[in-house]
């Protein structure tokens, strides 16, 4: 169907059968369609009979139902009593649709006593277990509900990677809401745009600089109900002058202390795989940031399929892996690995220091000794440069041993990368011990 015809159809639907047509609210469309729908898209509900009648009169062609795009910003659709099938092929249907909420709670139950989130406090590594992780998510969700946060509302987060980032993200999802990461480098105007565009009800941030920025724009955000800060000095940041209440992380959690866990978990089945879980915004370099709506299924399907490409279903990760979280969680790469993949596999996350990319990452890597590392090109370049400097300064027997060990390690990497059946090269264990 051509665009012009669809525009004519849209006009016909609204003018020729007004009694049978109703514009759905944002909450209604999410609940009835079971999938993300942009706030800028119009969804009209009406019986199939009305659609067939109108299309026959306007175009002479009957439609079987479903949706018809109207220009760039509008959509009309027939009333859909059931969720659409989000699995189109037999191969994809092998992975049962689920949500991040159901996935994480299952993992938390399975590995309840195992450490999940590791963080530095006074230069000493401490950790939250999976049971504690789940409990903080519940507490945050109860506090959100206390201030009026509802299903399909949004919580926005701006700060360096930390346990509180995870608690706020998952806490919002526990209520059937969505989460939006905001780059800490965004100026106040860009933050105001993202918060307004995503209809954020709560913003969570870390230090004084971030808190001051959000306080300065709070009066421009009529839907914002609270600002929560996990590291900032509320007095120094001017919290008293804020247009909305400002809470420390702990004081915010206390808001929901009288609610039961069941008040949250009993509603988990209202959260569907097709509902929006995360809004990922572009940096806004050439204009206003643009948000991409990612469903729960988008994340959980991706994590599940990581296993499928390995011989024998051995999988890519195990619950014993150690990963360092330092890539921005407002970006999909860090969010998918650190939150999504961890929720599936149950491995350990170690949070790097806020100045990780300014020099402290190397120290963290030495302490944690991660089994996997996802990074950006510049970090790999710095690692290569450092290793090259060390290699050039090594002489004699030590250099000969290092050269031999690296050649064995290179062969092991080649075999692993291409899936050859040659196994582990002879001497690899010795070489690995000598180098590491």
Phi, psi and omega in degrees: 000134183283157183301317182299321179296320181294321178296321177295321178297317180300317179296320181295319181300316184281336184258327186267340180222053184299331182290338183259358186248136178221132178280123181280143174285167180302315181296319180297318183294319178298314184293320185276326183270337178066030179203161181297139176224126182299141178299340182270001181259135178265131178241121178255133177256131176199159183295153177302323182299322179293320180297314181297318181297314182293315183293327177296319181288321186277315188243346183077009181233124180279144176256147181276352181125189179091217185233152175229124182289138179241104182060212183264336189241356184236153176218138171246153181202156175283159177298128182247106184286337182234160177292147176288154179284119181264015175238114187262336182239159179298323180297317180291329181289351176292341180256111183292126179301137178210179180246162175298327180295309180294324181292314182292319181294327176293319179292320179297324178289324182288320184243038191308319184270352181282144178290137184244311185241117182253134182217157180268133174225118184054041177067019178238135180287127173236171186209153169254135176283172177297323178296319179292320177304309179299320181294319177296321177300316179297315181298319179293319179298319180295323177293319177300314180297324181300325182267006174101012177291132183237171178303138180078001171285170185236138171248131180253144186228132178223114181168165179288155183309129182197163177306322182297329176299314180295316182298318180292317180300304183288328178300319176295319180292328180299337178263006182083015178269189177235160180240146179231123175272138179241129179299135180294340180277352179295140176281175185299320182296319179293320178298318179299319180296313182296316180296321179289315182296325181270358180057046183294135177263334181219141173239135181241132182219175184256287192261184183301318183299316179293317181298315179301321181297316182285328176297323183293340182245001184301325182288351178262006185235086185297338181269351181287129183254336183196154171240132182237131181234135183258350178230344189288155171272105188299323181292312181297328182278355178082035182300329183297335182267002184290145178286344177231158180301141177242131183235148164286164183298316182293318181293329177293317180300328182293341181298330183256017187294338181273351181274149179274157175299323182297333179296339177262308187293332180294342181260004182301326182288352174279349180269123186250154180304329181276355179287152179291131178254321186218140173251115179257119181260145174290169184288340180079027182296320184250019182159192178296143178302147180243130184268136175251126183269118179250126181281165173304316182297325178303316182284311185290326177295317180297317180294321182292324184285346177302324180291328193291338184272006183251138181305131177075007180065029183297330178089161182271318181242161169232173180289350182269354183296155175238122179235145178259126180265112178215341176291145183305128180283352173281351177259147185294329182299306180293321183293317182293318182284306188290321181261307184293306182294322180296322179298332181275314188264336179079026181277181184269133173249128175249124181274125177288169177285155180303333179265029184306313184278001176254006175141335186277350183299321180301318179297318179297317180297323178294322181286318185275325185051064183298146178276339175220149179216117173262128185212176177261159185308319185297324178293318178296323178297319179294321178296317180297317180298319180294316179295322179295319178298317179295318180298320181291333182273353181270138181224172173063215184299322180299321179292320180297317179295318180296319179297316179296315182297319180292327178292322177293318179296322178296319178295320178298318179296320180297316180295321181291320184293319185259004174068028178294159183263014184286350178078202182271130181301147178300131178088003183297317182300319178294314180298319181297318180292322182293320184279318184268000000 
